[in-house]
């Protein structure tokens, strides 16, 4: 692979992303990465593996306790699949809590129910690190407990075997594994210790990739290795239930990308937990049912996702009506009474993107009419968890991180909560006046003459793209536009040619969903574009490579030429 001459543009992009040595460049660009670490470097891994193997040998009943999001669902299916190579499938069960009735993580009622059905060993995935009281309760009921997790440990650690790369005493070289990534490391340790065939690991790499991308983990280091190999397994179509779902979602077999995982597969998996029972997604991924049953499960996920989109669009429209766009506050707190709480987080994220403001949405909570349940999403530079913590005396409970949060408050506290958030946000804006100006991270400014099919092919080697490894964003300067062609049922997309005023080189451009924007009026299009932002892609067309610049933004500000 490294026999090819690497384009200087590729080298500069990699250098700017901290990848400079020839060894690191080769590892980043290869389709067979080797960056992975000894699973036994994780704290409690050796003891955890011994516990699992002892339980399996003794014929103990083992329950895997997951979460209702894509990371928890894939981690649950992954752990069950691997454990089935060590013990009878009848000895294995799983538990996914309800988003609405139980919420995230271990809870006392679930622990009691698991104990009452005769479970001997409880293994958590993607949760449990700070569930100290719940773990103590489980032990009181006679359960042995193994926690596997990846969340920050911000409270008292559970008193049990706890495998988490973010433990204070962890020596593991990479902290950013997803919950399913940690489950995969447990699988690696089990495979090595029990002498299982390597195929046991290969068959679950697709699940590890889906969970890693779905939980928005940085696609660097070991996550990049997991995702690259996982995409290869995913595209083989060997997991029948997933293949049926992908086909129903119009994904092309053999060409599924990390972006397809993020924007197509993960939303369908998450739709189960958002609108009802996430166990359907676990059953689909386990693939233990016949073809007809798997098709029915996939159909249910497709229908739930359609319903999710419909509810999301309806709630988004309702929320827009509540926003005073002429006097936009620095933080948006929207009371969307009656909104389905399973989709309010997505809507908050969409509004945040539209207005570039931290956005929080509250709706009536299941805890009773006196309470509101809230969720929020934040912009770059605003720690949303820290922001709501300034108002913690008004909250019944809250949690989250810099980018997202969840909370519960009494209805009568909403006005004070709103006022407090505004005051806290105004302080932040006073300290950093450009905080609410959208950030654009451009990799390079290029002339059209630099855009070649070979550059496009080498750019594809930087994939998989996602958090921590975004698709390179380029800026084209001083270009004329010609050959405008509108596409789509409502002429909402536009294709055009951009030609450099400096070199005369041209490239075909496509801009989706923006065909009605003012820049594409006949008068504007005759003016030179000052800046065009987008990414470069190469598509096969009638057997030939076809170069396209995928435009995300365009500016027609006056030029002094």
Secondary structure, 3 states (H helix, E strand, C coil): CCCCCCCHHHHHHHHHCCCCCHHHHHHHHCCCCCCCCCHHHCCCHHHHHHHHHHHHHCCCCEEEECCCCHHHHHHHHHHHHHHCCCCCHHHEEEECCCCCCCCCCCCHHHHHHHHHCCCCEEEEECCCCCCHHHHHHHHHCCCEEEEECCCCCCCCCCCCEEECCCCCCCCCCCCCCCHHHHHHHHHHHHHHHHCCCCHHHHCCHHHHHHHHHHCCCCCCHHHHHHHHHHHHHHHHCCCHHHHHHHHHCCCCCCCCCHHHHHHHHHHHHHHHHHHCCCHHHHHHHHCCCCHHHHHHHHHHHHHHHHHHHHHHHHHHHHHHHCCCHHHCCCEEEEECCCCCCCCHHHHHHHHHHHHCCEEEEEEECCCCCCEEEEEEECCCCCCHHHHHHCCHHHEEEEEECCCEEEEEEEHHHHHHHHHHHHHHHHHHHHHCCCCCCCCCCCCEEECHHHCCHHHHHHHHCCCCCECCECCCCEEEEEEEEEEEEEECCCCCEEEEEEEECCCCCEEEEEECCCCCCHHHCHHHHCCCEEEEEEEEEEEEECCEEEEEEEEEEEECCCCCC
